Amino acid sequence: MENTDPVVDTDVHNAFKSKTELLDFLPQEWHRQWAASGTGGGVYYSPVGLMRRDAVPPGGGTPGNDPAYLDEHHLSPHGIDYAILTGSGVLGLSLLPDPDYGTAIAAAYNDWLAATWLPASEKYKGSIIINASDPVAAAEEIARSAGHPDVVQVLMASAAQQPYGQRFYHPIYAAAEKAGLPIAIHPGTEGRGIAGAPTPAGYPTRYFEWHNILPINYMTHVNSLVSEGVFEKFPDLTFVAIEGGIAWLPHLMWRMDKNYKALRATVPWLKRRPSEYIRKHIRLTTQPIEEPDDPRHLGQIIAMAGAETMIMFSSDYPHWDFDNPRIALPPLDRDVRTRIMSTNAVQLYGLATSGAGA
């Protein structure tokens, strides 16, 4: 019998055709700054570029700027029924020195998304971008934008001034939990703006080094969220770690569980082992998935962590390291593969199992 479970891509980067598109949604006082600097530039040079050249629509502009072409070029050919949109080049707004400017960009982006992409197809589901460096304003933005029926999560940069479990960020989590939305983070801004160095030892020299070590930031946030008791305080909250890898997960779970036995008095608010909070509240995406010499080893790592219900497929389209859903995953049990490609995301985002592209 043919499998009819919808395929969900949890990291698709929709883009502006031109920066000027945002001006209709951005208050006048910020127009000059947006035109001049946007959300700031990157730190590292990538010799392979950041985007697939074949993803430029026939009308030109930035790859990923045309809803119809993105469907034609990526979703339909690969049998993808839903695309969770994660924006392009905007997450740096959380790392700007001026929090009011960052908050204004976030609101303008969310209004632009609702006016342009979400009406274009039932396949597109949106992420509310927030300025995490101003949690009170971010919570207000979540409340303002969460009512849209095609918004399915809140998104912020993985780069931050302090680990995401700390109480500074708790207004964000309260608002997301109230709205029934998961919180997601995405990399790309580590080392930029007010975030500080991308590693505890300082700045890597080149893009290759920077790209290799991104998972340590994700480990930091997951460790913080659990240890600070975020999931006891917000028991209905789910946290999505996009594009941070998955092979580090068993190591972190084992280490946290071991240390909890001796140090639990320092975290008296925890009622369960750290690994139990991680399995219940953390979700990971596949791209860029680790690729061991023996593909079976990755399946073993998933089993070691008990992560079959935690992982969701992502392509990272139209970035240079895009993953084709037909060939991206190693050999896996059919039920596990179905969970990764479909079930886990359908359940998290409340997606219909028929309709859209399904």
C-alpha positions as a printed Julia matrix, in Angstrom:
358×3 Matrix{Float64}:
  0.0    0.0     0.0
  1.39   3.41   -0.94
  2.53   5.64    1.93
  0.32   8.72    2.1
  1.89  10.42    5.12
  2.63  14.06    4.25
  6.3   14.99    3.91
  7.25  18.06    5.95
 10.35  20.18    5.34
 11.03  22.05    8.58
 13.65  24.51    7.29
 12.88  26.36    4.05
 14.34  29.83    3.59
 11.93  32.22    1.94
 13.53  35.53    0.98
 12.87  39.09   -0.12
 13.31  39.69   -3.83
 14.7   43.05   -2.76
 15.19  44.63    0.66
 12.8   47.36   -0.4
  9.9   44.89   -0.06
 10.0   45.4     3.69
  9.58  49.17    3.52
  5.79  48.96    3.11
  5.63  47.26    6.53
  8.4   49.11    8.37
  7.8   52.45   10.13
  9.28  55.39    8.25
 11.84  56.24   10.92
 13.7   53.0    10.26
 13.77  53.12    6.44
 17.17  54.76    6.09
 18.84  52.36    8.52
 17.26  49.31    6.88
 18.38  50.47    3.43
 21.9   51.15    4.64
 22.62  48.18    6.87
 19.7   45.73    7.1
 20.53  43.4     9.98
 24.29  43.63    9.51
 26.69  41.4     7.61
 28.25  38.03    8.28
 31.59  37.34    9.93
 33.04  34.55    7.8
 33.59  34.19    4.06
 32.28  31.0     2.46
 34.11  30.05   -0.75
 31.13  28.0    -1.92
 28.69  30.85   -1.29
 25.55  30.56    0.79
 22.9   29.89   -1.87
 22.25  27.46   -4.71
 22.52  29.37   -7.98
 19.76  27.29   -9.6
 17.31  28.51   -6.95
 17.13  32.01   -8.44
 13.59  32.4    -9.86
 13.04  33.36  -13.52
 12.28  36.92  -12.37
 15.71  37.2   -10.76
 16.64  38.4    -7.3
 17.65  36.4    -4.23
 17.21  32.61   -4.33
 13.97  31.61   -2.62
 12.1   34.87   -3.22
  9.21  33.56   -5.36
  6.56  31.32   -3.71
  5.45  29.79   -7.02
  8.99  29.0    -8.18
  9.99  27.58   -4.8
  7.09  25.15   -5.09
  7.97  24.33   -8.7
 11.7   23.96   -8.05
 11.75  22.32   -4.63
  8.47  21.25   -3.03
  6.64  19.52   -5.86
  9.63  17.7    -7.44
 10.61  16.27   -4.06
  7.09  15.38   -2.94
  7.1   17.84   -0.05
  3.65  18.65    1.26
  4.48  21.36    3.8
  7.33  23.85    4.09
  8.04  25.53    7.43
  9.36  28.95    6.39
 12.35  30.26    8.32
 13.21  33.48    6.48
 16.54  34.61    5.11
 19.01  37.15    6.44
 16.78  38.48    9.22
 17.74  36.61   12.4
 20.62  39.0    13.04
 18.04  41.54   14.22
 18.35  39.99   17.7
 22.04  40.9    17.82
 21.84  44.57   16.94
 22.81  47.11   19.62
 19.5   48.99   19.18
 16.68  46.72   20.43
 13.96  49.04   19.13
 15.26  48.75   15.59
 15.46  44.96   15.88
 11.92  44.76   17.22
 10.62  46.98   14.42
 12.23  44.75   11.78
 10.73  41.65   13.4
  7.21  43.08   13.3
  7.65  44.28    9.71
  8.93  40.87    8.62
  6.0   39.09   10.25
  3.51  41.38    8.54
  5.3   40.92    5.2
  5.21  37.13    5.64
  1.48  37.17    6.36
  0.78  39.4     3.36
  2.97  37.66    0.76
  3.96  34.06    1.47
  1.29  32.55    3.68
 -1.59  33.32    1.28
  0.4   31.94   -1.68
 -0.13  28.25   -0.92
 -1.49  25.97    1.79
  1.92  24.31    1.72
  3.57  27.3     3.41
  3.56  27.58    7.19
  5.2   30.53    8.89
  7.56  31.28   11.76
  7.14  34.42   13.86
 10.52  36.14   13.96
 11.28  37.8    17.29
 13.97  40.01   18.79
 15.21  37.77   21.6
 17.39  40.51   23.08
 14.2   42.31   24.18
 12.04  39.54   25.69
  9.16  41.78   26.74
  8.8   43.2    23.23
  9.28  39.7    21.8
  6.43  38.39   23.95
  4.21  41.19   22.7
  5.11  40.33   19.11
  4.23  36.69   19.69
  0.83  37.7    21.07
  0.26  40.07   18.13
  1.19  37.59   15.38
  0.21  34.22   16.81
 -3.41  34.42   15.73
 -2.63  33.8    12.06
 -3.86  30.29   11.17
 -0.75  29.47    9.13
  1.8   30.5    11.78
  3.19  27.39   13.48
  6.23  28.44   15.51
  8.34  31.25   16.97
 11.88  31.64   15.6
 14.97  33.37   16.94
 18.72  33.32   16.35
 20.75  30.57   18.01
 23.43  33.18   18.72
 22.7   35.01   21.97
 24.27  37.03   24.75
 23.49  34.35   27.34
 22.18  30.76   27.34
 18.5   30.48   26.52
 17.45  28.8    29.74
 18.12  31.9    31.82
 15.13  33.74   33.28
 15.84  36.82   31.16
 14.14  34.95   28.28
 11.2   33.54   30.22
  8.66  36.14   29.0
  9.23  34.71   25.51
  8.48  31.19   26.67
  5.4   32.26   28.6
  4.0   33.94   25.49
  4.83  31.01   23.23
  3.3   28.49   25.61
  0.16  30.6    25.91
 -0.08  30.78   22.1
  0.49  27.03   21.79
  3.59  27.52   19.62
  7.02  25.88   19.81
 10.16  28.01   20.0
 12.84  27.37   17.36
 16.41  28.57   16.95
 18.49  28.71   13.76
 22.24  29.24   13.29
 24.15  31.65   11.07
 24.7   34.62   13.35
 27.21  33.15   15.81
 29.98  35.7    16.34
 27.93  38.65   15.11
 26.82  41.82   16.85
 26.29  41.69   20.6
 26.44  37.87   20.74
 30.17  37.67   21.41
 32.57  34.98   20.2
 31.06  31.87   18.59
 33.07  29.48   20.8
 34.14  29.56   24.47
 37.74  29.78   23.24
 37.12  32.75   20.96
 36.82  33.23   17.22
 37.7   30.48   14.71
 39.86  31.61   11.79
 37.68  30.61    8.85
 34.23  29.5     7.76
 35.17  25.79    7.76
 36.08  25.92   11.46
 33.07  28.04   12.37
 30.66  25.74   10.53
 32.12  22.6    12.14
 31.69  23.79   15.7
 28.14  25.21   15.62
 26.7   22.25   17.61
 28.43  23.42   20.78
 26.1   26.41   20.86
 23.1   24.1    20.6
 24.46  21.91   23.39
 24.81  25.04   25.52
 21.19  26.07   25.01
 19.73  22.6    25.58
 21.82  22.19   28.72
 20.67  25.6    29.94
 16.98  25.07   29.18
 16.89  21.83   31.12
 19.15  22.86   34.01
 17.39  26.19   34.58
 14.05  24.4    34.88
 12.39  25.96   31.84
 10.36  22.83   31.13
  9.14  22.6    34.72
  8.04  26.23   34.58
  6.6   25.88   31.06
  5.54  22.21   30.83
  3.8   22.58   27.47
  6.75  24.25   25.7
  8.69  22.57   22.9
 12.08  23.85   21.74
 13.28  23.15   18.18
 17.0   23.12   17.41
 17.19  23.71   13.64
 20.35  22.94   11.7
 22.49  22.07   14.71
 23.19  18.4    14.02
 22.09  15.39   16.04
 25.13  13.18   16.75
 26.0   15.14   19.91
 22.7   14.28   21.55
 23.57  10.97   23.3
 26.8   12.44   24.69
 24.98  15.4    26.23
 22.13  13.28   27.62
 24.52  10.76   29.19
 26.72  13.46   30.69
 23.79  15.4    32.14
 22.18  12.28   33.6
 25.45  11.16   35.18
 26.14  14.55   36.76
 22.53  14.89   37.93
 23.04  11.93   40.24
 25.7   13.81   42.23
 24.64  17.42   41.68
 20.85  17.3    41.8
 20.85  19.46   44.95
 21.99  22.38   42.76
 18.88  22.05   40.55
 16.14  21.17   43.07
 13.39  22.22   40.65
 14.11  19.24   38.39
 11.77  16.32   39.02
 13.17  13.94   36.41
 16.48  13.02   34.78
 17.71  15.61   32.26
 17.41  13.12   29.39
 13.68  12.78   30.05
 13.15  16.52   29.65
 15.21  16.47   26.47
 13.22  13.64   24.9
  9.91  15.28   25.76
 10.64  18.93   24.98
 13.51  19.14   22.47
 13.19  18.58   18.72
 16.04  18.48   16.19
 16.17  18.81   12.41
 18.24  16.69   10.08
 20.15  19.18    7.94
 23.16  19.25    7.99
 23.02  15.67    9.17
 26.29  14.02   10.15
 27.61  11.5     7.61
 29.75   8.74    9.17
 31.7    6.37    6.92
 29.26   3.64    7.9
 25.74   5.13    7.51
 24.36   2.56    9.97
 26.21   4.29   12.79
 23.92   7.31   12.58
 20.9    5.09   13.02
 22.6    3.6    16.07
 23.13   7.08   17.53
 19.44   7.88   17.04
 18.56   4.65   18.85
 21.07   5.37   21.65
 19.37   8.68   22.39
 15.86   7.31   21.99
 15.42  10.18   19.55
 13.03   8.58   17.08
 10.26  10.98   18.14
 12.56  14.03   18.33
 13.98  14.38   14.81
 12.32  16.11   11.85
 13.44  16.34    8.23
 14.8   19.62    6.93
 16.34  20.49    3.55
 17.75  23.98    4.29
 16.65  25.01    0.78
 18.04  27.04   -1.0
 21.34  27.02    0.89
 24.52  25.49   -0.48
 24.33  22.37    1.72
 20.71  21.59    0.8
 19.56  17.99    1.45
 17.35  16.1    -0.98
 14.64  14.3     1.03
 14.84  11.25   -1.22
 18.5   10.54   -0.44
 19.41  12.54    2.68
 18.83   9.98    5.43
 20.85   6.84    6.14
 19.18   3.41    6.08
 16.57   3.48    8.83
 13.69   1.38   10.03
 10.61   2.32    7.99
  8.66   3.51   11.03
 11.56   5.7    12.15
 11.93   7.18    8.69
  8.2    7.96    8.55
  8.45   9.7    11.9
 11.37  11.84   10.73
  9.89  12.71    7.34
  6.33  13.22    8.52
  4.81  12.25   11.85
  7.01  14.21   14.25
  6.5   17.5    12.4
  2.8   16.87   11.74
  2.24  16.37   15.45
  4.39  19.3    16.57
  2.95  21.83   14.13
 -0.62  20.54   14.08
 -0.61  19.96   10.33
 -3.43  18.34    8.41
 -2.65  14.86    7.12
 -4.64  15.56    3.97
 -4.87  18.7     1.88
 -2.09  21.11    0.9
  0.35  18.95   -1.03
 -0.59  15.76    0.79
